[in-house]
Amino acid sequence: METLAYRTRGATVAEIAEGVSQRIGPTPSSSVRSYLRLNTPRLFTKIDRGHYVVREEAQATLAFANGAEVNSIRRSQTAAIILEREAFRFGNATLIHGDCFDWLAKAPTNSVEAVVTDPPYGLIEYSEQEQAKLRNGRGGVWRIPPSFDGNKRAPLPRFTVLSRDDIGELERFFFAWSRLLLPVVVPGGHVLVASNPLLSFVVANAVTRAGFERRGEIIRLTMTMRGGDRPKAAHTEFTDVSVMPRSMWEPWLIFRKPIEGRVQDNLRRWKTGGFRRPSKDQPFGDVIASAPTRKQERALAPHPSLKPQAFMRKIVRAVLPLGEGTLLDTFAGAGSTLAAAEALGYASIGIEKDQRYFDTARTAIPKLRAMKLS
């Protein structure tokens, strides 16, 4: 089940046997094949000769069963997992160089209290080849996130012209990510995911199908360069037309793992279930005025999707309602989420797959944390 957990297109018997052997030691393919046959269709679906995928219903059952059985796991076990990988530590922040899918598949159940993350949405710049282009001042083609299930993906056009198959691939990515994330988050833990108006519905559908509750969204008021243009190659003919509105906001989707009992019961047991108020007299609001990340801040943490600390510290502060617990960022990038958590005195864990951004974050986190906000 662990081996197939994030392979949304399934795997062959040989691939499954290899994954099982990595987890429990040498295992013959014949044993794996027999187990698959015995548990199809209850747990697995055979989609081709010798090719299987986990049934969604079975994956959901496994996630909730794990949550019920391992409630007593302590953070010391989370620390043990962290130590197995290359990691950078600064204060209460731990940045891990690795694949978040692999990390989540092995992370203890109920071990993080909140998640704040800005997924790549498949910028082709995040592949090795296109990263080199980006750093040389070229690049810019969008695509679905790089291989998360063993399948190599071709470059895709920008969000405005994604096909149904492209959107389906994106939804499968977020569904697989959410399935792995669900048991790791404590009951009542909030998950904030950066998105955009054109694809937020895809993310919301995938994450709620995985078992999280949809709890609205935070509107980051900031103008981007997306939209507002006249028809391409006909701008002089249609001078009074914008093909689509100029984007003036960015949605951060809010999800919550189902609570145990009432919110107050969940707060007492898990320290989660709500948002931390800016003050006793002011509730946490879902519209936050922001601005594009300043050039000075980008110089400290060069990353194409860097969000400003002024915004990050507000949402990071809010997701731990009692100011207690561990925050997770599965797509850490240049470390802005971890820096915000460190500035607030929160414990945090970040996962970053790209070696260059991992190295960037190691330098950037202390600098971003030290920033004084006016």
Secondary structure by P-SEA (a helix, b strand, c coil): ccccccccccccaaaaaaaaaaccccccaaaaaaaaaaacccccccccccbbbbbaaaaaaaaaaaaaccccccaaaaaaaaaaccccccccbbbbcccaaaaaaccccccccbbbbbcccccccccaaaaaaaaacbbbbbbccccccccccccccccccccaaaaaaaaaaaaaaaaaacccccccbbbbbbbccccaaaaaaaaaaacccccbbbbbcccccccccccccccccccccccccccccccbbbbbccccccaaaaaaaccccbbbbcccccccccbbbbccccaaaaaaccccccccaaaaaaaaaaaacccbbbbbbccccccaaaaaaaaacccbbbbbccaaaaaaaaacaaaaaacccc
